[in-house]
Amino acid sequence: MTTTLITGANKGLGYETARRLIAAGHTVYIGSRDPERGRRAAEQLGARAVQLDVTDDTSVAAAVKTIEADGGLDVLVNNAGVEGRGANNDVAGAADVTVDMMRQVFETNVFGTVRVTHAFLPLLQRSAAPVVVNLSSGLASLTRVTTAGTPTYAYPGVAYPASKTAVNMITVQYAKAFPNMRINAVEPGYTKTDLNGNTGIQTVEQGAEIIVRMAQVGPDGPTGGYFDAEGALPW
């Protein structure tokens, strides 16, 4: 039985990924900052709930102990993330972004990914087929962001793309350091979720496709890559 932890999984892409992986036979932990929301989501899905705030060392350490006591971990999906939109669902561009805005986004998207991955490495290394999936974005691609005339080029924000580009680098370096693991970054696409004020153009079912696929890669699967549902993406 494959045991999987998905951070930020009480709604959106994390919730749909959990649903699909449970259907595929995984035992899934719903990691949720809010324990009550996590409990409700787990009950709906037939999953296990674990309180997990990716920005808090104590919370993450407690989650490790809980999952270790239950038998260990095979797959980690670092799904929790924020975009940092303003009160009017606006995105701060280069003229308006502040250090505090950057810090808030990086705390969850970058430092949270490292915090959780580092904490669960001992459990993952005990697995026969450990897998890590890091949620990235098409906005992390320097190639795409510099290609004029595309939606990616037109996106004005600074904090979110920079955080996801950092996630891509983290993914590559972890994959090199742990060749026995399959560690990849994925771009779910512009999905309608609370993260973007539900302005996305595709469903969570569509967005979860690549996450679910990469969560199930075998020991001979790709590692250190950056993928969407259509294949490898340019860095």
GUKEMAR-310488 format. One record per residue: z, x, y of N, C-alpha, C, CB in turn. Coordinates in steps of 0.05 Angstrom, whole numbers, padded with zeros to 5 digits, always signed. Glycine has a CB too. Layout:
residues N
ZXYZXYZXYZXY
...
END
This chain:
residues 235
+00000+00017-00024+00000+00000+00000+00000+00017+00025+00024-00019+00000
-00018+00012+00043-00020+00027+00068-00002+00014+00089-00050+00028+00078
+00015+00031+00101+00033+00021+00122+00023+00030+00149+00062+00031+00117
+00020+00012+00168+00008+00017+00194+00026+00008+00216-00019+00003+00196
+00029+00024+00237+00043+00017+00262+00022+00014+00284+00065+00038+00269
+00023-00008+00299+00006-00012+00322+00024-00016+00346-00013-00036+00318
+00022+00001+00366+00038-00002+00390+00025-00023+00408+00040+00025+00405
+00042-00037+00423+00033-00057+00441+00017-00079+00427+00015-00045+00462
+00028-00088+00404+00012-00106+00387+00020-00135+00387+00014-00096+00359
+00036-00143+00406+00045-00171+00407+00024-00190+00419+00071-00174+00422
+00002-00178+00430-00020-00194+00441-00045-00177+00442-00012-00205+00470
-00067-00190+00451-00092-00177+00456-00104-00162+00433-00088-00158+00478
-00115-00138+00438-00128-00122+00418-00109-00114+00396-00141-00098+00431
-00085-00107+00403-00066-00099+00383-00060-00121+00363-00040-00090+00396
-00057-00145+00373-00051-00168+00356-00074-00174+00337-00045-00193+00374
-00099-00173+00348-00122-00179+00331-00126-00157+00311-00147-00182+00349
-00121-00132+00318-00123-00110+00300-00103-00113+00277-00118-00083+00314
-00079-00121+00284-00058-00127+00264-00067-00148+00245-00031-00135+00277
-00078-00170+00255-00087-00192+00239-00108-00183+00219-00098-00215+00256
-00127-00167+00228-00148-00158+00211-00139-00138+00189-00170-00145+00227
-00120-00120+00197-00110-00100+00178-00092-00113+00157-00095-00078+00193
-00077-00133+00165-00061-00148+00146-00080-00162+00125-00043-00169+00160
-00101-00173+00135-00121-00186+00117-00133-00166+00098-00143-00200+00133
-00135-00140+00107-00146-00119+00091-00126-00107+00072-00158-00097+00108
-00101-00117+00073-00081-00108+00054-00060-00088+00065-00094-00095+00031
-00061-00083+00091-00041-00065+00102-00015-00079+00107-00051-00053+00129
+00007-00064+00105+00033-00072+00115+00034-00063+00144+00057-00061+00098
+00036-00082+00162+00034-00075+00191+00060-00080+00206+00012-00092+00203
+00067-00059+00222+00089-00062+00241+00077-00068+00268+00106-00036+00241
+00087-00090+00280+00080-00097+00307+00099-00083+00326+00081-00128+00312
+00090-00062+00340+00106-00048+00359+00105-00063+00386+00097-00019+00363
+00128-00071+00396+00128-00087+00421+00151-00079+00438+00129-00117+00414
+00146-00075+00464+00167-00068+00483+00188-00091+00485+00156-00062+00511
+00178-00116+00484+00195-00139+00485+00201-00148+00456+00182-00163+00501
+00226-00145+00447+00232-00151+00419+00227-00180+00411+00261-00145+00413
+00231-00199+00429+00227-00227+00422+00197-00233+00419+00239-00245+00444
+00181-00223+00437+00152-00227+00435+00141-00213+00409+00137-00215+00459
+00152-00190+00403+00144-00177+00379+00151-00192+00354+00156-00149+00378
+00175-00204+00354+00185-00220+00332+00167-00244+00327+00214-00228+00336
+00160-00258+00349+00143-00281+00347+00116-00274+00336+00141-00295+00374
+00104-00252+00347+00078-00244+00337+00078-00237+00308+00067-00220+00354
+00100-00223+00300+00102-00215+00272+00104-00239+00253+00126-00196+00268
+00119-00259+00262+00122-00283+00246+00095-00297+00243+00143-00302+00259
+00080-00299+00264+00054-00312+00264+00035-00298+00245+00042-00313+00292
+00037-00272+00244+00017-00256+00229+00026-00249+00200+00012-00230+00244
+00052-00251+00195+00061-00240+00169+00065-00210+00170+00043-00248+00147
+00072-00200+00194+00076-00172+00198+00106-00166+00200+00061-00162+00223
+00113-00141+00205+00140-00133+00211+00142-00125+00240+00149-00109+00192
+00164-00133+00253+00168-00127+00281+00185-00102+00284+00180-00151+00296
+00178-00085+00304+00196-00063+00311+00195-00060+00341+00187-00036+00297
+00219-00059+00353+00220-00055+00382+00211-00027+00389+00248-00060+00394
+00191-00024+00407+00180+00002+00413+00169+00002+00441+00159+00010+00392
+00182+00016+00459+00173+00021+00486+00163+00050+00487+00196+00016+00507
+00137+00053+00490+00125+00080+00488+00133+00098+00511+00095+00078+00488
+00146+00087+00531+00155+00103+00554+00184+00112+00551+00152+00088+00580
+00197+00105+00528+00226+00110+00525+00231+00125+00499+00241+00083+00525
+00243+00149+00502+00248+00166+00479+00267+00153+00459+00260+00192+00488
+00288+00140+00468+00307+00128+00451+00295+00105+00434+00331+00117+00467
+00278+00089+00447+00264+00067+00433+00246+00078+00412+00248+00050+00453
+00231+00098+00418+00212+00110+00399+00227+00122+00375+00194+00131+00412
+00249+00137+00381+00265+00149+00360+00276+00128+00341+00287+00166+00372
+00285+00106+00352+00296+00084+00336+00275+00072+00318+00309+00063+00353
+00251+00069+00329+00229+00058+00313+00222+00077+00290+00204+00054+00331
+00222+00103+00294+00217+00122+00273+00237+00118+00250+00219+00151+00284
+00263+00116+00257+00284+00112+00237+00280+00087+00221+00311+00112+00250
+00273+00065+00235+00268+00040+00222+00246+00042+00201+00262+00018+00242
+00223+00053+00210+00200+00054+00193+00204+00075+00170+00175+00062+00209
+00218+00096+00176+00224+00116+00155+00242+00103+00133+00238+00140+00167
+00261+00088+00142+00279+00075+00123+00265+00055+00105+00302+00061+00137
+00244+00043+00115+00228+00024+00100+00207+00037+00082+00214+00005+00119
+00204+00064+00083+00186+00077+00065+00165+00095+00077+00172+00056+00050
+00162+00096+00103+00144+00115+00115+00120+00102+00129+00134+00133+00094
+00101+00119+00137+00078+00110+00153+00052+00125+00145+00083+00114+00183
+00031+00110+00144+00005+00122+00137-00015+00121+00161-00008+00107+00114
-00013+00101+00177-00033+00097+00199-00018+00091+00225-00053+00075+00192
-00024+00105+00246-00013+00100+00273-00036+00092+00291+00002+00125+00283
-00034+00069+00304-00054+00060+00324-00040+00060+00351-00066+00032+00317
-00047+00080+00368-00036+00081+00395-00052+00063+00413-00036+00111+00405
-00043+00038+00413-00057+00017+00427-00046+00010+00454-00058-00008+00410
-00019+00013+00458-00006+00006+00483-00019+00020+00506+00024+00012+00481
-00025+00004+00527-00038+00016+00551-00037-00002+00575-00066+00024+00544
-00040+00010+00598-00041-00005+00623-00065+00005+00640-00014-00003+00639
-00075-00012+00657-00097-00004+00675-00086+00001+00703-00119-00024+00675
-00065-00013+00710-00053-00009+00737-00067-00024+00759-00054+00020+00743
-00074-00050+00753-00087-00066+00774-00066-00076+00794-00102-00090+00761
-00076-00082+00818-00059-00092+00840-00054-00122+00837-00071-00086+00866
-00040-00133+00858-00032-00161+00858-00056-00180+00857-00015-00167+00882
-00078-00172+00868-00102-00188+00868-00122-00180+00847-00115-00187+00896
-00112-00167+00826-00128-00157+00804-00148-00136+00813-00143-00180+00791
-00141-00122+00835-00159-00101+00845-00152-00074+00833-00157-00100+00876
-00171-00056+00834-00168-00029+00823-00169-00010+00846-00191-00023+00802
-00149+00008+00847-00147+00027+00869-00168+00049+00866-00119+00039+00871
-00185+00052+00886-00205+00073+00885-00194+00099+00896-00230+00065+00901
-00212+00119+00900-00203+00146+00908-00189+00146+00935-00227+00164+00909
-00197+00128+00953-00185+00128+00980-00157+00116+00980-00202+00112+00999
-00150+00100+00959-00125+00086+00959-00105+00094+00937-00130+00057+00957
-00115+00108+00917-00097+00114+00895-00075+00134+00904-00113+00126+00871
-00051+00130+00893-00029+00147+00900-00018+00161+00876-00006+00130+00914
-00002+00181+00881+00011+00195+00858+00028+00176+00841+00029+00218+00869
+00042+00157+00854+00058+00138+00839+00041+00121+00821+00074+00121+00859
+00018+00112+00831+00000+00096+00814-00009+00113+00790-00025+00087+00831
-00017+00137+00795-00026+00155+00774-00004+00159+00753-00035+00182+00785
+00020+00164+00763+00043+00169+00745+00049+00145+00728+00068+00177+00762
+00048+00121+00739+00054+00097+00723+00034+00094+00701+00054+00073+00742
+00009+00098+00706-00012+00095+00686-00010+00117+00665-00040+00094+00699
-00006+00141+00674-00004+00163+00655+00021+00161+00637-00004+00190+00670
+00042+00150+00648+00067+00148+00633+00063+00132+00607+00089+00135+00650
+00047+00111+00609+00042+00095+00585+00018+00106+00569+00036+00066+00593
-00004+00110+00582-00029+00116+00568-00030+00145+00557-00052+00113+00586
-00019+00164+00571-00020+00192+00562+00007+00201+00550-00028+00210+00586
+00028+00200+00566+00053+00210+00557+00064+00193+00534+00074+00211+00579
+00058+00166+00536+00067+00149+00514+00053+00155+00488+00061+00120+00521
+00027+00161+00490+00011+00168+00466+00022+00194+00453-00018+00172+00473
+00029+00214+00470+00040+00239+00460+00068+00234+00448+00040+00260+00482
+00084+00219+00463+00111+00213+00454+00112+00200+00426+00126+00195+00474
+00096+00180+00423+00096+00165+00397+00084+00183+00375+00080+00139+00400
+00061+00196+00381+00049+00212+00361+00067+00235+00351+00022+00224+00371
+00079+00248+00371+00097+00270+00364+00121+00260+00347+00108+00284+00389
+00132+00238+00354+00155+00227+00340+00148+00219+00311+00166+00204+00354
+00124+00209+00307+00117+00200+00280+00102+00220+00263+00099+00175+00283
+00097+00244+00274+00083+00265+00258+00097+00271+00232+00081+00290+00275
+00123+00274+00231+00136+00280+00205+00130+00259+00184+00166+00283+00208
+00130+00233+00192+00125+00212+00172+00095+00213+00164+00132+00185+00184
+00077+00216+00184+00049+00217+00178+00042+00240+00159+00032+00219+00204
+00055+00263+00163+00049+00286+00146+00057+00282+00117+00062+00310+00158
+00075+00263+00112+00083+00257+00084+00063+00238+00071+00111+00245+00084
+00046+00226+00086+00026+00207+00075+00004+00222+00060+00015+00189+00097
-00007+00209+00040-00029+00221+00025-00055+00220+00041-00033+00207-00002
-00057+00200+00060-00082+00197+00076-00075+00188+00104-00101+00177+00062
-00063+00206+00120-00054+00198+00147-00077+00194+00166-00035+00219+00157
-00074+00174+00183-00095+00167+00203-00081+00161+00229-00112+00143+00193
-00093+00170+00251-00085+00163+00278-00109+00153+00293-00072+00188+00293
-00106+00130+00306-00127+00119+00323-00116+00117+00351-00137+00091+00313
-00129+00130+00370-00121+00129+00398-00140+00112+00414-00119+00158+00410
-00129+00092+00428-00146+00074+00444-00154+00089+00469-00130+00048+00452
-00180+00093+00471-00192+00105+00495-00208+00084+00510-00211+00129+00486
-00229+00092+00523-00245+00073+00539-00272+00087+00544-00231+00066+00565
-00293+00070+00548-00318+00081+00556-00316+00095+00583-00340+00059+00557
-00296+00087+00599-00291+00099+00625-00280+00127+00623-00272+00082+00641
-00273+00136+00599-00263+00163+00594-00286+00183+00592-00247+00164+00569
-00310+00173+00588-00334+00190+00584-00344+00201+00611-00356+00174+00570
-00341+00227+00615-00351+00240+00640-00382+00236+00641-00344+00270+00640
-00395+00236+00618-00424+00232+00618-00431+00205+00628-00435+00236+00590
-00417+00185+00619-00423+00157+00628-00416+00152+00657-00409+00138+00610
-00393+00163+00665-00383+00158+00692-00401+00171+00713-00355+00168+00695
-00416+00191+00705-00434+00205+00723-00463+00197+00720-00432+00235+00719
-00468+00176+00704-00495+00166+00700-00500+00143+00720-00500+00157+00671
-00514+00148+00741-00518+00128+00762-00533+00103+00752-00534+00140+00785
-00525+00080+00763-00539+00056+00756-00526+00041+00732-00567+00061+00750
-00504+00051+00722-00491+00039+00699-00465+00026+00708-00485+00060+00676
-00454+00006+00693-00429-00006+00700-00406+00014+00700-00422-00028+00680
-00408+00034+00683-00387+00055+00682-00387+00071+00708-00391+00073+00658
-00410+00078+00717-00413+00093+00743-00401+00076+00766-00442+00100+00748
-00405+00050+00765-00397+00033+00787-00367+00028+00788-00411+00006+00784
-00352+00034+00767-00323+00029+00766-00309+00047+00786-00312+00033+00738
-00294+00036+00805-00283+00053+00827-00256+00066+00821-00280+00037+00851
-00242+00057+00800-00215+00066+00795-00213+00096+00788-00204+00050+00773
-00190+00107+00792-00185+00135+00787-00164+00139+00764-00175+00149+00812
-00142+00124+00766-00120+00129+00747-00127+00123+00718-00096+00112+00756
-00138+00099+00714-00144+00091+00686-00164+00109+00672-00153+00062+00685
-00188+00114+00685-00207+00132+00672-00196+00160+00667-00232+00134+00688
-00181+00171+00686-00169+00197+00683-00150+00198+00660-00155+00206+00709
-00134+00176+00657-00115+00175+00635-00129+00175+00608-00096+00151+00638
-00150+00160+00606-00164+00158+00580-00181+00183+00574-00183+00134+00581
-00190+00197+00594-00203+00223+00590-00182+00242+00578-00215+00235+00616
-00158+00241+00588-00136+00257+00578-00130+00250+00549-00110+00254+00594
-00131+00224+00542-00127+00215+00514-00149+00227+00496-00128+00184+00512
-00173+00229+00506-00195+00241+00490-00188+00270+00484-00221+00239+00504
-00179+00285+00504-00172+00313+00499-00148+00316+00480-00165+00327+00525
-00129+00299+00483-00106+00298+00465-00115+00294+00436-00085+00277+00473
-00134+00275+00433-00145+00268+00407-00158+00293+00394-00165+00246+00409
-00175+00306+00409-00189+00330+00399-00169+00352+00390-00208+00340+00420
-00150+00357+00407-00131+00379+00401-00113+00373+00378-00115+00385+00426
-00104+00348+00375-00088+00341+00352-00105+00342+00326-00076+00312+00356
-00129+00333+00328-00147+00334+00305-00151+00362+00295-00174+00320+00311
-00154+00381+00313-00157+00409+00306-00132+00420+00294-00166+00425+00330
-00109+00412+00304-00083+00422+00295-00075+00411+00268-00062+00416+00315
-00085+00387+00262-00077+00374+00237-00102+00365+00221-00058+00349+00242
-00115+00384+00209-00141+00378+00195-00137+00360+00171-00154+00403+00187
-00113+00357+00162-00108+00339+00139-00107+00309+00148-00082+00346+00125
-00106+00305+00174-00105+00278+00184-00133+00270+00195-00084+00275+00206
-00138+00244+00197-00161+00234+00210-00152+00223+00237-00176+00211+00193
-00159+00236+00259-00149+00229+00285-00173+00225+00304-00130+00251+00296
-00177+00201+00313-00200+00194+00329-00193+00177+00353-00221+00180+00312
-00210+00178+00374-00208+00161+00397-00229+00139+00396-00211+00177+00423
-00222+00115+00404-00241+00093+00402-00244+00078+00429-00233+00073+00380
-00267+00068+00433-00274+00052+00457-00279+00023+00447-00298+00063+00473
-00261+00004+00452-00265-00023+00442-00285-00038+00458-00239-00037+00442
-00292-00029+00482-00310-00044+00499-00295-00060+00520-00328-00062+00483
-00309-00072+00539-00297-00087+00561-00288-00114+00550-00316-00090+00585
-00264-00114+00540-00253-00137+00526-00236-00154+00544-00238-00128+00501
-00237-00180+00541-00221-00199+00557-00193-00198+00547-00233-00227+00555
-00175-00185+00562-00147-00183+00556-00131-00183+00582-00141-00157+00539
-00104-00185+00579-00087-00184+00602-00089-00158+00617-00058-00189+00594
-00096-00136+00603-00098-00110+00616-00116-00110+00640-00108-00089+00596
-00139-00124+00638-00158-00125+00660-00159-00152+00674-00186-00119+00650
-00136-00167+00671-00136-00194+00684-00155-00213+00672-00142-00191+00713
-00161-00209+00646-00180-00226+00630-00207-00227+00643-00168-00254+00628
-00216-00205+00654-00243-00204+00666-00264-00192+00647-00243-00188+00692
-00255-00184+00623-00274-00172+00604-00295-00191+00595-00258-00163+00580
-00316-00180+00583-00340-00196+00576-00343-00200+00545-00365-00183+00587
-00324-00189+00530-00325-00194+00501-00298-00203+00491-00335-00168+00487
-00298-00213+00467-00273-00224+00455-00256-00202+00442-00280-00246+00434
-00231-00208+00437-00214-00189+00423-00225-00184+00394-00185-00199+00422
-00237-00204+00383-00249-00201+00356-00271-00179+00356-00261-00228+00346
-00287-00180+00377-00308-00159+00380-00295-00132+00387-00328-00167+00402
-00276-00132+00404-00263-00107+00413-00248-00093+00391-00245-00112+00435
-00236-00109+00373-00220-00097+00352-00236-00084+00330-00202-00118+00340
-00262-00090+00329-00279-00081+00307-00277-00051+00302-00308-00088+00313
-00280-00034+00323-00280-00005+00319-00252+00005+00313-00291+00009+00344
-00231-00008+00324-00204+00000+00319-00198-00004+00289-00184-00017+00336
-00205-00028+00279-00200-00034+00251-00215-00015+00232-00208-00063+00245
-00240-00009+00240-00257+00008+00224-00244+00037+00222-00285+00010+00235
-00236+00047+00245-00226+00075+00245-00197+00076+00234-00226+00086+00273
-00183+00054+00233-00157+00054+00221-00159+00055+00191-00141+00029+00229
-00182+00050+00180-00186+00050+00151-00203+00073+00141-00199+00024+00143
-00208+00094+00157-00224+00116+00148-00209+00131+00126-00230+00135+00171
-00224+00141+00107-00212+00157+00085-00210+00186+00092-00229+00153+00060
-00199+00202+00073-00196+00231+00078-00222+00246+00083-00182+00243+00055
-00244+00234+00076-00270+00247+00081-00284+00236+00106-00288+00244+00057
-00270+00219+00121-00281+00207+00145-00280+00226+00168-00266+00182+00151
-00291+00217+00191-00292+00234+00215-00265+00239+00227-00310+00222+00236
-00262+00261+00241-00238+00267+00256-00245+00282+00281-00217+00283+00238
-00228+00278+00302-00234+00291+00328-00257+00279+00343-00239+00320+00324
-00264+00254+00336-00287+00241+00348-00279+00219+00368-00304+00229+00327
-00300+00209+00381-00298+00188+00402-00319+00168+00397-00301+00201+00432
-00311+00144+00389-00330+00124+00378-00327+00096+00391-00326+00122+00349
-00349+00082+00392-00348+00053+00396-00361+00040+00372-00363+00044+00422
-00365+00014+00373-00375+00000+00349-00403+00009+00341-00375-00030+00354
-00418+00021+00359-00445+00030+00353-00447+00058+00343-00462+00027+00378
-00425+00074+00346-00426+00102+00337-00412+00121+00356-00454+00111+00333
-00419+00146+00354-00406+00167+00371-00414+00164+00400-00414+00195+00360
-00395+00170+00418-00400+00168+00446-00401+00196+00458-00378+00152+00460
-00415+00199+00481-00416+00225+00495-00390+00230+00509-00440+00227+00514
-00380+00255+00508-00356+00261+00522-00360+00261+00553-00345+00289+00514
END
